[in-house]
């Protein structure tokens, strides 16, 4: 990974990041703060979340993103603390082991993943768009995945379906609100070196290795690389980017045969 370059593209902006206590969300919170934004760190994990918020000079809100009341309170606290919301990054998600092949995945697992990964994005967009309308614009970044565009024999059926929903919803919202200055993009990471992926390697190295061989770059992404893409989408550098499927996947979705 090359050395990152940080500017002050987000100076004076207020950013909300859900799922910000670990992994990609944590890296986003740090990068947004490095770029000059005031950051609201939202997560269920109060212990880790407060540490992250302290580290970035931001504000922590303990939030259940599947609760309409919880989401409303999160944005209300962001407005009360910093005066508004300019950037809203909806990153909270789960990938539990009982979400597997459609032949193995039970309805309760299906619904749980849909609630956290898809319904939460709906709730957050529904709540923040009126705030951005009042602000005269803003940037919404919904974390989807490259699996929204590809099929896999190592299936996580509800996760895949949820990310497809996030992708389609982001596209529609990006079109609908474009002339109000509200940009909505689906950030689609490839496999990322996070605690979830590390757990997969520990539990099933063979299954994990089947993923790595398909990446032309030859490695998994680091969370900071996904955060760098999010910082671009959040900034005015991306002023003509909306309703996009923004892939940061090391070439995996374009590959047929990868290099030796």
C-alpha positions as CSV (number, residue, x, y, z in Angstrom):
1,X,0.0,0.0,0.0
2,X,1.4,3.4,-1.0
3,X,1.7,6.2,1.5
4,X,-1.5,8.1,1.9
5,X,-1.8,11.8,1.1
6,X,-4.1,13.9,3.2
7,X,-5.4,17.4,2.4
8,X,-8.0,19.5,4.1
9,X,-10.8,18.8,1.6
10,X,-13.4,18.3,4.4
11,X,-12.6,21.4,6.4
12,X,-15.7,22.8,8.0
13,X,-17.8,19.8,7.1
14,X,-19.7,17.6,9.6
15,X,-19.6,13.8,8.9
16,X,-21.7,11.0,10.5
17,X,-20.2,7.5,10.2
18,X,-22.2,4.5,11.3
19,X,-20.4,1.3,12.3
20,X,-17.4,3.5,13.2
21,X,-16.0,1.5,16.1
22,X,-14.0,-0.9,14.0
23,X,-12.8,-1.9,10.5
24,X,-13.7,0.3,7.6
25,X,-15.9,2.6,9.6
26,X,-13.1,3.3,12.0
27,X,-10.7,4.1,9.2
28,X,-13.4,6.4,7.6
29,X,-13.8,8.3,10.9
30,X,-10.1,8.8,11.1
31,X,-9.6,9.8,7.5
32,X,-12.6,12.3,7.6
33,X,-11.1,13.9,10.8
34,X,-7.6,14.0,9.1
35,X,-9.3,15.8,6.2
36,X,-10.7,18.5,8.6
37,X,-14.2,17.2,9.2
38,X,-16.0,17.1,12.6
39,X,-17.0,13.5,13.0
40,X,-19.9,11.9,14.7
41,X,-18.9,8.3,15.5
42,X,-22.0,6.1,15.7
43,X,-21.9,2.5,16.9
44,X,-23.5,0.0,19.2
45,X,-20.2,-0.6,20.9
46,X,-19.9,2.2,23.4
47,X,-16.5,1.3,24.8
48,X,-14.7,1.1,21.4
49,X,-16.8,3.9,19.9
50,X,-15.8,6.4,22.6
51,X,-12.2,5.6,22.2
52,X,-12.4,6.2,18.4
53,X,-14.3,9.5,19.0
54,X,-11.7,10.7,21.5
55,X,-9.0,9.8,19.0
56,X,-10.4,11.8,16.2
57,X,-11.6,14.7,18.3
58,X,-15.2,13.8,17.5
59,X,-18.5,13.0,19.2
60,X,-19.7,9.5,20.0
61,X,-23.4,8.4,19.8
62,X,-24.4,4.9,20.8
63,X,-26.8,3.9,18.0
64,X,-28.9,0.9,17.0
65,X,-29.1,1.6,13.3
66,X,-32.1,-0.8,12.9
67,X,-34.2,1.4,15.1
68,X,-36.0,4.4,13.5
69,X,-36.0,6.2,16.8
70,X,-32.3,5.5,17.3
71,X,-31.4,6.8,13.9
72,X,-33.4,9.9,14.4
73,X,-31.7,10.5,17.8
74,X,-28.3,10.0,16.2
75,X,-28.8,12.7,13.6
76,X,-30.5,15.0,16.1
77,X,-27.5,14.8,18.3
78,X,-25.2,15.5,15.3
79,X,-27.2,18.6,14.6
80,X,-27.2,19.7,18.2
81,X,-23.5,19.2,18.6
82,X,-22.2,20.5,15.3
83,X,-25.0,22.4,13.6
84,X,-25.9,20.1,10.7
85,X,-24.8,17.2,8.6
86,X,-22.8,17.5,5.4
87,X,-21.6,13.9,5.0
88,X,-23.3,10.8,6.0
89,X,-21.5,7.5,5.6
90,X,-23.7,4.4,6.3
91,X,-21.2,1.7,6.9
92,X,-22.7,-0.5,9.7
93,X,-23.1,-4.1,8.7
94,X,-22.9,-7.7,9.7
95,X,-21.8,-11.0,8.1
96,X,-22.7,-13.7,10.6
97,X,-21.7,-17.4,10.1
98,X,-25.3,-18.6,9.9
99,X,-25.7,-16.5,6.7
100,X,-24.5,-19.1,4.3
101,X,-25.8,-21.0,1.3
102,X,-29.5,-20.5,0.6
103,X,-30.0,-24.2,1.5
104,X,-28.5,-23.6,4.9
105,X,-29.6,-20.1,5.8
106,X,-32.7,-19.9,8.0
107,X,-35.3,-17.1,7.8
108,X,-34.2,-15.5,11.1
109,X,-30.6,-15.2,9.9
110,X,-31.9,-13.8,6.6
111,X,-34.0,-11.1,8.3
112,X,-31.3,-10.1,10.8
113,X,-28.8,-9.4,8.0
114,X,-31.3,-7.5,6.0
115,X,-32.2,-5.4,9.0
116,X,-28.7,-4.4,9.8
117,X,-27.2,-4.1,6.2
118,X,-30.1,-2.8,4.2
119,X,-33.0,-1.5,6.3
120,X,-30.5,0.6,8.4
121,X,-29.3,2.3,5.2
122,X,-32.9,3.1,4.3
123,X,-33.5,4.5,7.7
124,X,-30.4,6.6,7.7
125,X,-31.0,8.0,4.2
126,X,-34.6,8.8,5.1
127,X,-33.6,10.7,8.2
128,X,-30.6,12.6,6.8
129,X,-31.9,13.7,3.4
130,X,-34.2,16.3,4.9
131,X,-31.3,17.7,6.9
132,X,-29.2,18.0,3.8
133,X,-32.1,19.6,1.9
134,X,-32.0,22.3,4.7
135,X,-28.2,22.5,4.3
136,X,-28.4,23.0,0.6
137,X,-26.7,19.7,-0.3
138,X,-24.5,17.0,1.0
139,X,-22.8,13.7,0.3
140,X,-24.3,10.3,1.3
141,X,-22.0,7.3,1.0
142,X,-23.6,3.9,1.4
143,X,-21.3,1.0,1.9
144,X,-22.3,-1.8,-0.5
145,X,-19.9,-4.4,-1.8
146,X,-18.4,-5.9,-4.9
147,X,-20.6,-8.9,-4.2
148,X,-23.6,-6.8,-5.3
149,X,-22.2,-7.2,-8.8
150,X,-20.8,-10.8,-8.8
151,X,-21.8,-14.2,-7.9
152,X,-19.9,-16.5,-5.5
153,X,-20.0,-20.2,-4.8
154,X,-18.9,-19.3,-1.3
155,X,-22.3,-17.8,-0.7
156,X,-23.6,-15.6,2.0
157,X,-27.0,-15.2,0.5
158,X,-28.5,-12.6,2.7
159,X,-25.4,-10.5,2.8
160,X,-25.1,-10.6,-1.0
161,X,-28.8,-9.7,-1.4
162,X,-28.6,-6.9,1.1
163,X,-25.6,-5.3,-0.7
164,X,-27.5,-5.5,-4.0
165,X,-30.3,-3.6,-2.3
166,X,-27.9,-0.9,-1.0
167,X,-26.5,-0.5,-4.5
168,X,-29.9,-0.1,-6.2
169,X,-31.2,2.2,-3.5
170,X,-28.2,4.4,-3.7
171,X,-28.5,4.7,-7.5
172,X,-32.1,5.7,-7.2
173,X,-31.6,8.3,-4.5
174,X,-28.6,9.7,-6.3
175,X,-30.8,10.3,-9.3
176,X,-33.8,11.6,-7.4
177,X,-32.0,14.2,-5.3
178,X,-29.2,15.2,-7.7
179,X,-30.6,18.7,-8.5
180,X,-30.8,19.5,-4.8
181,X,-27.1,19.1,-4.5
182,X,-27.3,15.8,-2.6
183,X,-25.0,13.2,-4.0
184,X,-25.6,9.6,-3.1
185,X,-23.0,6.9,-4.0
186,X,-22.6,3.3,-3.3
187,X,-19.0,2.5,-2.2
188,X,-18.3,-1.1,-3.2
189,X,-15.2,-2.5,-1.5
190,X,-13.6,-5.8,-2.5
191,X,-12.3,-8.1,0.3
192,X,-10.8,-5.9,3.1
193,X,-8.4,-6.9,5.8
194,X,-10.8,-6.4,8.8
195,X,-11.5,-8.4,11.9
196,X,-14.3,-10.1,10.0
197,X,-12.0,-11.3,7.3
198,X,-9.3,-12.3,9.8
199,X,-11.8,-14.4,11.6
200,X,-12.6,-16.1,8.3
201,X,-9.0,-17.0,7.8
202,X,-8.7,-18.4,11.2
203,X,-11.8,-20.5,11.0
204,X,-11.6,-21.6,7.3
205,X,-8.3,-20.9,5.6
206,X,-9.2,-22.9,2.5
207,X,-12.4,-20.8,2.0
208,X,-10.5,-17.6,2.5
209,X,-7.7,-18.6,0.1
210,X,-10.4,-19.2,-2.6
211,X,-11.1,-15.5,-2.4
212,X,-7.5,-14.3,-2.5
213,X,-6.7,-16.0,-5.8
214,X,-9.3,-14.0,-7.7
215,X,-7.9,-10.6,-6.9
216,X,-5.6,-9.3,-9.6
217,X,-3.7,-7.0,-7.2
218,X,-2.9,-10.2,-5.2
219,X,-3.9,-9.0,-1.7
220,X,-6.8,-7.8,0.3
221,X,-7.5,-4.1,0.7
222,X,-6.6,-2.3,3.9
223,X,-9.4,-0.3,5.6
224,X,-7.5,2.9,5.0
225,X,-7.7,2.4,1.3
226,X,-11.5,2.2,1.4
227,X,-11.5,5.2,3.7
228,X,-9.5,7.2,1.1
229,X,-12.1,6.4,-1.5
230,X,-14.8,7.5,0.9
231,X,-13.0,10.8,1.6
232,X,-12.9,11.5,-2.2
233,X,-16.7,10.8,-2.5
234,X,-17.3,13.0,0.5
235,X,-15.4,15.9,-0.9
236,X,-16.0,18.6,-3.5
237,X,-13.5,16.8,-5.7
238,X,-16.4,14.4,-6.4
239,X,-18.9,17.1,-7.2
240,X,-19.9,15.5,-10.4
241,X,-20.1,12.0,-9.0
242,X,-23.5,10.7,-7.9
243,X,-25.6,7.6,-8.3
244,X,-22.4,5.7,-9.0
245,X,-21.2,2.2,-8.3
246,X,-17.8,3.2,-6.9
247,X,-15.7,0.0,-7.0
248,X,-12.6,-0.2,-4.9
249,X,-11.9,-3.9,-5.4
250,X,-8.4,-4.5,-6.6
251,X,-9.7,-5.4,-10.0
252,X,-11.7,-8.5,-8.9
253,X,-14.9,-7.6,-10.6
254,X,-13.1,-7.1,-13.9
255,X,-11.0,-10.3,-13.8
256,X,-11.4,-13.5,-15.8
257,X,-7.9,-14.9,-15.3
258,X,-5.6,-13.3,-12.7
259,X,-1.8,-13.0,-12.9
260,X,0.4,-15.8,-11.6
